[in-house]
Amino acid sequence: MATRQSVDKLLQQCEDALRYAQSQLSEGMKQEHYNDTEYTKAQLGLENAYKELEELAHSANDQQREQLYRMRLQIQQTQNQMILTEH
């Protein structure tokens, strides 16, 4: 079973990845060009976070699984935004 601490830690890491990705997305849209290295790094961070969420969900209880699922949806939404706005 997933511990509360492991779920909280992963959710915090996901929030950090989301903030970073959203800042890269925002910067790219403002400047109308993208720092390819940072943008790709942000996308990779989201993908890694998504995979970790999936793995932890296997050992989570129902409440934790719901939290992880909501975070996965946020990550997917940001991934989709990044893909749609790429140059």
Helices and strands as residue ranges (DSSP letters): H 4-31, H 36-57, H 62-85
